Amino acid sequence: MSDSGTPLLPDSITPPPLGTASEFTWQSYSSQQWGFRIEHPTILSPTLADAAGLAAPQRAEITFARSQGSAELMLPTMVIRVFDNPDQLAPADWATTYRPDEPPGAEYALFSLANASGVQACSMQMIAPRCAFYLASQGRIYQLVPYDDIGSQMLDRLSFTQ
């Protein structure tokens, strides 16, 4: 408490570190419906969003998160969004057409993963710098948004299924 009786709040809250990839046991999450497989640490739980709450062209959203003491406080590590791509646009064209502000003020660059290539859209805003990665496969666009180092390591553990 301050002298005026107002509770003192920290400037920021930092979650405990997750660790490194070698410190985890990894398992696979796969979706035949959405055509991909990704490995994630066993400490993360995948959650599929209710499709009724998604706006077209989005078809699915899977969040990989860890619980921090309470079921209400989930710390996301990776979010994967699946969108329709009926015009078979390249990831860069799709991202600038349908998601031009995701993330806000994004700069675009080509990137390659172990199993795919696409376009990366990175925001360098001081408040919340982050990148979204867009990949195309099977008439869909996949947006992957890693929120920490483990989410970034999950990128190379993505593969598409037939």
Secondary structure as UniProt FT lines:
FT   TURN            3..4
FT   HELIX           21..23
FT   STRAND          26..31
FT   TURN            32..35
FT   STRAND          36..41
FT   TURN            42..43
FT   STRAND          45..48
FT   HELIX           51..53
FT   TURN            56..57
FT   STRAND          58..67
FT   TURN            71..72
FT   STRAND          74..84
FT   TURN            86..87
FT   HELIX           91..98
FT   TURN            100..101
FT   TURN            104..105
FT   STRAND          107..112
FT   STRAND          117..123
FT   STRAND          130..137
FT   TURN            138..139
FT   STRAND          140..146
FT   HELIX           149..155
FT   TURN            156..157
FT   STRAND          158..160
//
